[in-house]
Amino acid sequence: MNFFNNPNRIPESYGLKIAGGLIAFFLLMKVVGLVHHYELRFLNVFIQVGGIYFALKKFKETHEAHMNYFRGLITGVATGAIASGVFALFLFVYMSVDSALMQGIIDNEPMGRYLNPYIAAFMVALEGLFSGLLFTFIIINYVDTDDVNDPLGESK
């Protein structure tokens, strides 16, 4: 059993997949020349929501169709946190190497003069963490979970 198929490593596996998608999207925007349009960050939502949904779906598949609400919440939030942490680390390295991108952010953002690669990457990680929490909370209410009041093995 490899890392990406291990049922005990679902948050790590899907977190890395989401981060890969975010990095690929960022690099695509760089190649196309749209990296300075910061509004395109909104499209990251679809990558993160899709990844969290599939992580929860995989959890349910690998645990005999049982998913406790709180265990699902933890799985989704952990998946989003890992994805945003890896993506923030990538952006930190990228902004440290590509000073033109960092200078463009400094020049065009209202609070840009206070930014450096450390702060910008931290803001991306924090934004990803909280959006992962929000998306997980929304998705988990649409995914069928076990009844909290039913003892294990007595679900109807």
C-alpha positions in Angstrom: 0.0 0.0 0.0 1.5 3.3 -1.0 1.2 6.7 0.6 -1.6 7.9 -1.6 -3.8 4.8 -1.0 -3.3 4.5 2.7 -6.7 5.1 4.5 -4.9 6.5 7.5 -3.2 9.2 5.4 -6.2 10.7 3.6 -5.6 14.3 4.8 -2.0 14.2 3.8 -2.7 12.6 0.5 -5.5 14.9 -0.6 -3.8 17.9 1.0 -0.8 17.3 -1.3 -3.0 16.8 -4.3 -4.8 20.1 -3.6 -1.5 21.8 -3.1 -0.3 20.4 -6.5 -3.5 21.7 -8.1 -3.0 25.2 -6.6 0.7 25.3 -7.6 -0.2 24.1 -11.2 -2.9 26.8 -11.4 -0.4 29.5 -10.1 2.3 28.4 -12.6 -0.3 28.4 -15.4 -1.3 31.9 -14.6 2.4 32.9 -14.5 3.0 31.4 -18.0 -0.2 33.0 -19.4 0.8 36.4 -17.9 -2.1 36.7 -15.5 -0.2 36.2 -12.2 -0.7 39.9 -11.3 -4.5 39.6 -11.4 -4.9 38.7 -7.7 -8.7 38.4 -8.2 -8.0 35.0 -9.9 -7.3 33.6 -6.4 -11.0 33.1 -6.2 -10.7 30.2 -8.6 -8.6 28.4 -6.0 -11.9 27.8 -4.2 -12.9 25.2 -6.8 -9.6 23.3 -6.4 -9.9 23.3 -2.6 -13.6 22.5 -2.4 -13.1 19.6 -4.9 -10.2 18.2 -3.0 -11.9 18.4 0.4 -15.0 16.8 -1.0 -13.1 13.9 -2.5 -11.1 13.5 0.7 -14.3 13.1 2.7 -15.7 10.7 0.0 -12.5 8.6 0.2 -12.7 8.6 4.0 -16.2 7.2 3.8 -15.3 4.6 1.2 -12.3 3.3 3.2 -14.2 3.2 6.5 -17.1 0.9 5.6 -19.4 3.8 4.7 -19.2 5.2 8.2 -18.2 8.8 8.9 -18.8 10.5 12.2 -19.6 14.2 11.8 -16.7 15.3 13.9 -14.2 12.9 12.3 -15.3 14.2 8.9 -14.8 17.7 10.1 -11.3 16.9 11.3 -10.4 15.2 8.1 -11.6 18.1 5.9 -9.9 20.8 8.0 -6.6 18.8 8.2 -6.8 18.3 4.4 -7.3 22.1 3.9 -4.5 23.0 6.4 -2.0 20.7 4.7 -2.8 22.0 1.3 -2.6 25.6 2.3 0.6 25.1 4.3 2.4 23.4 1.3 1.1 26.0 -1.1 2.2 28.8 1.2 5.7 27.2 1.5 5.8 27.1 -2.3 4.8 30.8 -2.6 7.4 31.8 0.0 10.2 30.1 -2.0 8.8 31.5 -5.2 8.4 35.1 -4.0 11.9 34.9 -2.4 13.4 33.9 -5.8 11.1 36.1 -8.1 11.6 39.5 -6.6 9.6 41.1 -9.4 6.4 39.3 -8.3 7.0 40.4 -4.7 7.7 44.0 -5.8 4.5 44.0 -7.9 2.5 43.0 -4.9 4.2 45.6 -2.8 3.5 48.3 -5.4 -0.2 47.4 -6.1 -1.6 46.4 -2.8 -2.9 49.0 -0.3 -0.9 47.5 2.6 1.8 46.3 0.2 4.6 48.3 1.7 4.4 46.2 4.9 4.7 42.9 3.0 7.6 40.6 2.5 7.7 36.9 1.4 7.3 35.8 5.0 4.1 37.8 5.7 2.6 37.2 2.3 3.1 33.4 2.6 1.7 33.5 6.2 -1.4 35.4 4.9 -1.9 32.7 2.2 -1.6 29.9 4.8 -4.0 31.6 7.1 -6.5 32.3 4.3 -6.3 28.7 3.2 -6.7 27.4 6.7 -9.8 29.4 7.4 -11.3 28.8 3.9 -10.7 25.1 4.4 -12.5 25.2 7.7 -15.5 27.0 6.1 -15.6 24.7 3.1 -15.4 21.6 5.2 -18.2 22.9 7.4 -20.4 23.5 4.4 -19.5 20.2 2.6 -19.9 18.1 5.7 -23.5 19.2 6.0 -24.2 17.8 2.5 -22.3 14.5 3.0 -24.2 11.7 4.7 -22.7 11.2 8.1 -23.5 8.7 10.9 -26.1 9.8 13.5 -24.4 11.1 16.5 -27.0 9.8 18.9 -26.9 6.2 17.6 -24.4 3.8 19.3 -21.9 2.2 17.0 -23.4 -0.7 15.2 -27.0 0.2 15.9 -27.5 2.8 13.1 -30.7 2.4 11.1 
